[in-house]
């Protein structure tokens, strides 16, 4: 069985950050790195534009995950005399952190997957969403694509760009 799938909203951030306070309370934002703030803001904005309170699925794409948090945590492990070890940096250093934070914030208990296949993460996330929507497993999906660039990534000549984008797909046209 195949169903029509509609693109209900697209939100993409450029190089400049929006006023995160519009959608994220400052007390919540203070524990988030820049990438997480961009991801939560994009996700909430996309759902708002789609007129959807809760998606059936949250599917996230990231090539490298939260590199800034990973680097900060590792720097603390390697040089404990120069940094304070924060459990937040450790907890927010994995690839699935982005989708998890969005799901927790929304209270979404549905399908949640993260694709971290460098170079084809977004394609994999879209294919997953489309397949589940067309098969009737879900009626709506929030698909996000989030990556950041750090000085260490530049020094290592890792491919990729910084991006923050969220789309809402649905079997309902409105």
N, C-alpha and C positions, 0 to 999 in steps of 0.2 A: 504494500500500500504506500503510495506517495502522496504527500500533501503539499500544497503551495506554501511557500515560506516568504514572508514579507520583512523588509528592512524597515523597522519602525523608528530608529534613531541612530545617529552617528555623532560622536563627540571626539574631537581630536585637539590636543594641546600642542601649541608651537613651542618655541624656545622660552617664551615668557610665561610665568606661572600666573594663574588667576588668583583672585582673592579667596583663599581656601576657607576663610571664615564664613563665606556664603553658605557652604554646605557641611563644614566640619568644625565643631566647637573647638576653641583654642586649647582647652584642657585635654581633649582627645588628640589633637594635632601635635601637641608638644612631644609626644612619644613616637611620632612617626617621622621617618626620614622623608626626603623630598619625593622619592619614587612612590612611596606608599600614599603620601598626600595626593599626588597627581592621579594615582590609580583610583583611590576612593572618590575623589572629586569627579573624575571622568565617569565612573560607574554610576554615581548618584545622579549626575547631570543627564546621562543617557537615559536612565530609567525615568527621570522627571520628564524629559522631552518625549518619551514614548508613552507617557501616561500610565506607567506600570509601577505598582508598588513593590511587587515581589516576583522575580523571575523564577522559573522552574529549575533552571540550571545556571551555574556560573562557571564559565570555561575561560581559562586564562592562558595567555601565551607570553613567554618571556625567554629570551635567548640566554640570559645570564643571571636572572633573578635579582636580588637586592645586593648588588656588589658593594655599594658603599658600606652597608652594615656588615657584610662579610669581611671586608678589608679592615674595618674598625675593630671587629672582634678578634681577627687574627693578629692585628698589631698589638692588642692587649695581651694576647697569649705569648707572642714572641718577645715583647718588651713590657713586662708588667710594671716596671718602675716608672714608665712614661705614661701609662694610661690606667684608668680605673675600669675594672671589668664590670660590665653591665649585662645582666641577664637579658635585657631587652635587645641588645645588639645580637646576641646569640639566637634568640627566638625569632628575630626578624631577618635572619641571614639565609634562609632557605628559599628555594624557588617557589614553593607553594604558599609562602607567606602572603603574597598579594591576594590571591583568590580567597584564602582563609580570612584575612582581615575584612575583605568586602562582605563575605558571607556572614561573619560574626556581626558586623555592623548592621546588616540588613535583617538579621535573624533568619537567614535562608538555610533550611535544612535539606534542600534538594541536592541534586547531582552537582558535584564540584570537582573539576579536573584542571590540572595545570600541564601544559605542554612546554617543554624546555629543550626543543630540538633546534640547536643553533642553525639559523638560516631558514627553517621551515616551521617554526613554532606557530606562527599565526595561521598559516595554511592548515596545519593539523587541528588547531582549535576550531577553525571554521568548518572543516570537514566533519568533525565530531558533532558540532551543533546542528549542522544541516542533516546529518544522518539521523540523529535522535528526533529532530523535529519532523522529518519526513516519515519516519517509522511510527510516529505517534507516541513515543516515550515521554515527550515533553511538549508543551505548547508555547513556551517562550524561553529564550536564552540570552543572557548577558555575556557577550564575548569581549574580552579585553586583551590588549597587546601593550605590554609595558617593559621598557628597558631604560637603563641609564648608562651614562659614560662617566668613568672616573679617571683620574690621572694615571692610576696603575694600569688600567685597560689601555690607555693611550701608549704608555711606555712598552707594554707587551704587544702592541700592534694587533689587538684583537679586533676582528671585523664587527660591524654593526653600527647602529645609530641610536640616539636617544629618541624615544617616542612614548607617547601616552595616548591611547585611543580606546574607546569603548563603543560597541554597537549593540543594539537590541534587535534580535530576530524573533519573529512570532508567526504562528499560523493564522493569527487574527489580523486583518488588515488595519484595524483601528483599535 
